[in-house]
Amino acid sequence: MLRARPTCCGYFDKTIGDGFLAVFGVQGVEACALRAVAAALEILAAVDLARPVMRRLYGIDFSGRIGLHYGEALIGALGPPGVDRLTVVGDVANIASRVEQANKEAGNNLLTNEELFAEVQGDVISPDFLRVSIRGASARRTLYEIAELTEEAKVRVAHLITTPLSDLPGRRWMRLLASGTHRNTWWRNTSEEPCRCNAQAIPSR
């Protein structure tokens, strides 16, 4: 399942219980929102392939649920010297987890918030949406179900995917900031010029 994440240029942050958190856009690659959706769909497809094997060998069944959130994030290194690693903190990760949890209540597998959906609306097939109250958000949010990529988007993703990028250079803290109506972001650390990118977080179960 994790092969989908580096292929689409996501950064593996951490495991959270039986799920994990990945961040897209930290390295400034093109079309990060679309890459995040493509990775999510690939992970869910891998889960579907594994289910009959797990059922046959161990007599257990499970399903995958993924929540995608788009927004500002604070990213930096945490941990003791020598074993510190980059991680994301703030509402972008918390809300992504709550979007993922909304799947269980709605009976879906993949939900995204309005901001990310606006970035990929022309590239995905969305059969439904729902209005929910999310803990930590002041107002009800609209979440969109994503079933698959359009055929044109599949071709685009195939062209976007190249050799997976190496791990992030440096360990300085940076902040991903929303910029303008295009919902692009910029990051700056103490030694480099700003770099345009996008940010999404994906916890998956």
Steps between C-alpha positions, in 0.01 A plus 500: 500500500778744583642470147223734384619778726860550375394434140267800522766706684339497843701522821435227759461675834393249763284202588197572717357183650385290207537791257765737374548864407660614174553853373505613137653819365791553735750458219321737265407247232231571243130413556535383858124482561459267204797290616342467845172377351684257271695358795182464705322310223802275448514420871130413509546275197785321682276452804232341281758256362621408848156443654427152355853385586465612863154346517625166367819481705393657827121514493488877544354774285586867487452806281693817425384855565686814394440867573664775296537852634658806336634790703785671678747289691796548730775253415827436677723247675408338831681238705835443671816602309593245239154342479294814443271506199278743320140508613191713451306657784188711523141492382586368153584162651224502759225585252630243251458236769145615567417496131624142493276415797198646317535215249389250762184692583415558132596152377763635259866422437642831374389849598662838438436849625371785283838666450671191362194405294517841330853415385404167339133544413560459128721195551282278720164326500307600811167318538389675819574754773390549859479777758651412836608656824871445559649538845733800498319676215268789582246425226363197320727383216423357159688179426512342155517131421755407234445177309771516234705720269372597159671332206674827412626534857637145497706590196615821667605317817697248293693790346551673835646200679875473463775355719393552863665800659756455776424589860461866586823701512580674826317489830400861559145585590289642221143615464279430201293810436188536288540756223226657289188351351689209340559348846865452420746524786849626563761379742806675636777389727783709637742444214298463180269710288126425499390204289148458362330176600178347633425312820271213578496247777369144471435274795388155388344203675 
